Amino acid sequence: MTFSAKLAARSAAVLAVGALALTACTTASETGGGAATPTGTASAAAFDPSTVSEDATLAAQVPAAIKSKGKLVVGSDTSYAPAEFLGGADNATPMGYDVDLAKAIGAKLGLDVEVQTAEFTGILPALGPKYDLGISSFTINPERLAAVNFVSYFEAGTSWAVQKGNPKNFSLDDVCGKKIGVQTGTVQEDPDLAGRNAKCQAEGKPSIEIVTLKTQTDINTRLVNGSLDAMAADSPIVGYAITQTNGAVEKIGDTYDSAPQGIAVAKSDLALAGLIQKTLMSLMDDGTYTEILKAWGNEDGAISKPEVNPAV
C-alpha cells in the first residue's frame, strides 16, 4: 500500500480560542476582553509514522544521548496553525505539518517523537539541555544562524490580513499610526514592523501601535473582533486563518520576503544537524515529505533540497 493510501481522513479539528487575559510586549499595551472566538474547521489527513520505514544507516548515526532515551524531544510553539497547533478530540494534541514532519524524522531514525509546547522565544535558547530539535516555523536569518544550526525544510513569505471587507480601509502603503498584531519573536515583529515603525518616526508620522502577543491564535481573535487594524504573519498561517475564521478575515496585498524556514539544532551539535539534513533528504526521496505538505495544503512551500545553515 502506498504512503498516500495509508493516510486516513480525520474528523475536522476546531481551533478554539479561550477568553483572553494578555498583555502586549512592545510599544502597545493591549488587554483582552469580550473577544469573539474565530470559528471554522481544519480538515487534514491523520499521519501515521508507522508508514515510514526506518533507515538503518541513518539510525546508526543517532547520537548516543538521544538513542539511550529512544526519542527526539521537539520544542514547538503549538499556536501557529497549520504548521503546529493543538487539536484533536482533546484539543490538546500537537498537530500540523511541522509535527508530522517531526514524527516522520523520528520514524526514519527509529525514534519516538515527543513534541513539547513551548513559547516561541524560549525554544532556541533551550536547544541541547531541553530540546533536541526546534521545529516551529523558524525563518532562517543571520541573527538566528549566529545562535543555532538550521536545516532548511520549507519556504514561506510574509502576508497581511484584515477584517473581511476591510472596514477600516487599511492599506499597506499607510501603516503609520495603525494598530498591527504580530506574534512575539517573529520576523514580522522584527525586522519588518520594527523597520516600518522606524521609517514612520523618521518621517515625523505617528508610530505604529505594535501589538505583540505570545500566540498567533490570540492575534487572529483580535483581528476578527476588530481590535486590530491588521495582522502580519507567515503566508501559510494567514491562509489558514482565513479558512479557520470562515472568511471573517481576508488577505490584503501580496506575499513578500519569501525565505527558507529551518529545523533548529544546538550550535554545538553540527553532527546532529547533518543527520537531520540527510533524514529530510530521505523523506523527500521516498515521497513522505511531499505527502505531508499536500495533506495540509501547503505543498507550495516545498523545497527540493534541505541544507545545513544555508546562506540567507
PLY file of the C-alpha trace (Angstrom):
ply
format ascii 1.0
element vertex 312
property float x
property float y
property float z
element edge 311
property int vertex1
property int vertex2
end_header
0.00 0.00 0.00
1.37 3.43 -0.86
2.01 6.10 1.73
-0.84 8.26 0.45
-3.26 5.34 0.57
-2.45 4.88 4.23
-3.49 8.42 5.07
-6.95 8.24 6.62
-9.30 11.19 6.59
-9.61 12.62 10.05
-12.50 14.47 11.61
-12.25 18.25 11.45
-10.27 19.95 14.21
-11.61 23.20 15.56
-9.10 25.76 16.76
-10.97 27.22 19.71
-9.52 30.26 21.40
-10.46 30.89 25.03
-11.00 34.13 26.88
-8.02 36.46 26.68
-6.06 37.97 29.52
-2.93 39.05 27.71
-0.55 41.95 27.60
1.33 43.15 24.54
5.08 43.01 24.69
6.30 46.03 22.77
5.16 49.56 22.01
1.47 48.94 22.67
-0.37 47.62 25.70
-3.40 45.52 24.93
-5.62 43.54 27.26
-8.17 41.03 26.17
-11.82 41.12 26.89
-15.02 40.31 25.13
-13.19 38.81 22.17
-15.18 36.60 19.89
-13.61 33.30 19.01
-12.66 32.59 15.40
-14.59 29.58 14.21
-14.17 27.09 11.44
-12.78 23.66 10.79
-9.50 22.33 9.53
-9.53 19.09 7.62
-6.24 17.25 7.41
-5.14 13.70 6.97
-4.07 11.74 10.02
-0.37 10.95 9.73
0.76 7.51 10.82
4.54 7.41 11.41
4.47 3.61 11.09
4.10 4.15 7.34
7.70 5.42 7.30
10.37 2.75 7.16
13.36 3.06 9.46
16.66 3.67 7.67
19.26 1.53 9.44
22.17 3.56 8.08
20.73 6.81 9.34
19.57 5.28 12.62
23.12 4.14 13.32
24.21 7.80 13.30
21.83 8.90 16.07
23.85 10.39 18.95
24.19 8.09 21.95
22.43 10.52 24.29
19.34 10.55 22.09
19.47 6.84 21.33
19.59 6.00 25.04
16.28 7.75 25.70
14.75 6.39 22.49
13.09 9.61 21.41
13.53 13.03 19.91
12.27 15.84 22.12
10.99 18.70 19.97
10.19 22.21 21.15
7.32 23.84 19.26
5.05 26.84 19.76
1.81 24.99 19.09
-0.28 28.06 18.30
0.74 28.58 14.68
-1.70 26.58 12.58
-1.42 24.84 10.20
2.28 24.33 10.94
1.91 23.46 14.62
-1.13 23.72 16.87
-3.18 21.85 19.45
-6.23 19.97 18.23
-7.79 16.54 18.17
-10.63 15.27 20.33
-8.98 16.68 23.46
-7.94 19.94 21.77
-4.53 19.31 23.33
-2.81 17.06 20.80
0.09 18.61 18.84
-0.63 18.50 15.12
0.19 20.26 11.87
2.65 19.73 9.06
5.66 20.56 11.25
4.50 17.99 13.81
4.01 15.37 11.11
7.46 16.08 9.69
8.95 15.69 13.16
7.25 12.30 13.53
8.47 11.24 10.10
12.04 12.19 11.00
11.76 10.16 14.18
10.37 7.14 12.35
13.15 7.26 9.78
15.68 7.27 12.65
13.90 4.56 14.67
12.89 7.01 17.40
9.68 8.12 19.05
8.94 11.84 18.96
7.74 13.96 21.86
6.52 17.40 20.82
6.51 19.77 23.78
4.56 23.01 23.66
6.83 25.99 24.33
6.83 29.75 23.97
8.30 30.67 20.61
11.07 32.85 22.03
12.11 30.19 24.52
12.81 27.36 22.09
16.17 28.29 20.57
17.87 29.08 23.91
16.78 25.67 25.26
18.22 23.57 22.43
20.56 20.95 23.81
19.66 20.92 27.51
15.90 20.64 26.98
15.07 20.07 23.30
16.88 18.01 20.69
15.19 19.95 17.88
13.21 23.13 17.49
10.52 22.82 14.82
8.31 25.89 14.89
8.26 27.72 11.54
11.59 29.43 12.24
12.55 31.73 9.40
16.28 31.38 8.88
18.05 34.72 9.27
21.59 35.81 10.18
20.72 36.58 13.79
19.30 33.13 14.43
22.11 31.44 12.48
24.56 33.04 14.87
22.88 31.23 17.76
21.91 27.79 16.40
22.30 25.45 13.44
19.43 25.28 10.96
18.36 22.68 8.41
16.12 24.22 5.75
12.88 22.34 5.01
10.20 24.82 3.87
9.81 28.26 2.32
7.30 30.93 3.30
6.84 34.65 2.95
5.04 37.35 4.91
1.35 38.03 4.33
-1.07 40.52 5.88
-4.74 40.18 6.75
-7.61 42.49 7.70
-11.23 42.01 8.67
-13.46 40.86 5.84
-14.31 43.76 3.58
-11.50 45.85 5.11
-13.95 48.07 7.05
-11.10 50.23 8.41
-9.75 50.91 4.91
-6.30 49.69 5.89
-3.53 49.99 3.32
-0.01 48.60 3.41
1.07 51.94 1.97
-0.12 53.73 5.11
0.72 51.74 8.26
1.83 54.66 10.43
-0.46 55.16 13.41
-2.23 51.83 12.82
-2.67 49.01 15.32
-0.93 45.92 13.94
-0.93 42.45 15.53
2.04 40.13 15.32
3.36 37.15 17.27
6.22 37.92 19.64
9.67 36.96 18.36
8.75 36.53 14.69
10.47 38.18 11.75
7.22 40.06 11.20
7.79 41.79 14.55
11.46 42.46 13.88
12.79 43.44 11.40
9.59 44.01 9.40
7.34 46.06 11.70
10.31 47.48 13.60
11.71 48.79 10.32
8.38 50.20 9.19
7.94 51.90 12.55
11.39 53.49 12.40
10.51 54.88 8.97
7.26 56.35 10.30
9.11 58.07 13.14
11.88 59.34 10.86
9.24 60.95 8.64
7.51 62.57 11.60
4.43 60.38 11.28
2.57 58.60 14.12
4.24 55.43 15.39
2.74 52.06 14.58
0.93 50.61 17.58
2.53 47.18 17.52
0.53 44.60 19.45
2.74 41.60 20.10
1.24 38.53 21.74
2.73 35.16 22.55
0.32 33.12 20.43
-0.89 33.61 16.88
-4.38 32.38 17.78
-4.81 35.38 20.07
-3.74 37.72 17.28
-6.30 36.08 14.98
-9.03 36.56 17.59
-8.34 40.24 18.00
-8.36 40.81 14.27
-11.74 39.09 13.97
-13.09 41.27 16.79
-11.89 44.47 15.18
-9.45 45.49 17.91
-6.64 45.41 15.33
-6.37 47.21 12.01
-4.37 44.34 10.50
-2.05 41.47 11.30
1.12 40.14 9.70
2.31 36.51 9.79
3.89 33.78 7.66
1.92 33.19 4.47
0.66 29.65 5.36
-0.60 30.92 8.70
-2.57 33.80 7.16
-4.08 31.45 4.58
-5.12 29.02 7.28
-6.56 31.78 9.48
-8.81 32.83 6.62
-10.17 29.28 6.42
-10.48 28.88 10.18
-12.48 32.06 10.63
-14.90 31.16 7.83
-13.68 34.15 5.87
-14.08 36.64 8.72
-10.62 37.88 7.76
-9.08 38.32 4.32
-5.63 38.73 2.88
-4.51 42.18 1.78
-1.61 42.86 -0.56
0.89 40.40 -1.97
3.09 37.92 -0.12
6.68 39.15 0.08
10.10 38.32 1.50
9.88 34.59 0.85
12.62 32.88 2.83
13.60 29.40 3.99
12.40 28.05 7.30
14.54 25.67 9.28
14.65 22.93 11.86
16.83 24.22 14.68
19.65 22.26 16.34
22.02 23.37 19.10
25.00 25.33 17.78
27.38 22.84 19.38
25.85 19.86 17.55
26.63 20.25 13.86
26.70 16.45 13.51
23.04 16.20 14.52
22.17 18.96 12.05
23.88 16.96 9.32
21.92 13.85 10.29
18.62 15.77 10.16
19.56 17.07 6.71
20.19 13.54 5.43
16.98 12.29 7.04
14.92 15.04 5.40
16.51 14.22 2.06
15.48 10.59 2.51
11.90 11.67 3.31
11.88 13.79 0.16
13.19 10.90 -1.92
10.56 8.43 -0.69
7.66 10.88 -1.11
6.77 11.25 2.58
7.73 14.92 2.71
5.52 15.88 -0.22
2.58 13.81 1.04
2.67 15.54 4.42
2.68 19.03 2.92
-0.09 18.10 0.48
-2.23 16.77 3.34
-2.09 20.23 4.90
-2.50 22.14 1.63
0.99 23.61 1.79
2.89 21.86 -0.99
3.65 25.27 -2.50
6.16 25.76 0.31
8.12 22.61 -0.54
11.82 22.84 -1.30
13.86 20.42 -3.40
16.90 20.01 -1.16
17.46 20.64 2.57
20.64 22.47 3.52
22.55 22.93 6.75
22.94 26.62 7.58
22.01 27.92 4.11
23.13 31.37 3.04
20.34 33.91 3.64
0 1
1 2
2 3
3 4
4 5
5 6
6 7
7 8
8 9
9 10
10 11
11 12
12 13
13 14
14 15
15 16
16 17
17 18
18 19
19 20
20 21
21 22
22 23
23 24
24 25
25 26
26 27
27 28
28 29
29 30
30 31
31 32
32 33
33 34
34 35
35 36
36 37
37 38
38 39
39 40
40 41
41 42
42 43
43 44
44 45
45 46
46 47
47 48
48 49
49 50
50 51
51 52
52 53
53 54
54 55
55 56
56 57
57 58
58 59
59 60
60 61
61 62
62 63
63 64
64 65
65 66
66 67
67 68
68 69
69 70
70 71
71 72
72 73
73 74
74 75
75 76
76 77
77 78
78 79
79 80
80 81
81 82
82 83
83 84
84 85
85 86
86 87
87 88
88 89
89 90
90 91
91 92
92 93
93 94
94 95
95 96
96 97
97 98
98 99
99 100
100 101
101 102
102 103
103 104
104 105
105 106
106 107
107 108
108 109
109 110
110 111
111 112
112 113
113 114
114 115
115 116
116 117
117 118
118 119
119 120
120 121
121 122
122 123
123 124
124 125
125 126
126 127
127 128
128 129
129 130
130 131
131 132
132 133
133 134
134 135
135 136
136 137
137 138
138 139
139 140
140 141
141 142
142 143
143 144
144 145
145 146
146 147
147 148
148 149
149 150
150 151
151 152
152 153
153 154
154 155
155 156
156 157
157 158
158 159
159 160
160 161
161 162
162 163
163 164
164 165
165 166
166 167
167 168
168 169
169 170
170 171
171 172
172 173
173 174
174 175
175 176
176 177
177 178
178 179
179 180
180 181
181 182
182 183
183 184
184 185
185 186
186 187
187 188
188 189
189 190
190 191
191 192
192 193
193 194
194 195
195 196
196 197
197 198
198 199
199 200
200 201
201 202
202 203
203 204
204 205
205 206
206 207
207 208
208 209
209 210
210 211
211 212
212 213
213 214
214 215
215 216
216 217
217 218
218 219
219 220
220 221
221 222
222 223
223 224
224 225
225 226
226 227
227 228
228 229
229 230
230 231
231 232
232 233
233 234
234 235
235 236
236 237
237 238
238 239
239 240
240 241
241 242
242 243
243 244
244 245
245 246
246 247
247 248
248 249
249 250
250 251
251 252
252 253
253 254
254 255
255 256
256 257
257 258
258 259
259 260
260 261
261 262
262 263
263 264
264 265
265 266
266 267
267 268
268 269
269 270
270 271
271 272
272 273
273 274
274 275
275 276
276 277
277 278
278 279
279 280
280 281
281 282
282 283
283 284
284 285
285 286
286 287
287 288
288 289
289 290
290 291
291 292
292 293
293 294
294 295
295 296
296 297
297 298
298 299
299 300
300 301
301 302
302 303
303 304
304 305
305 306
306 307
307 308
308 309
309 310
310 311
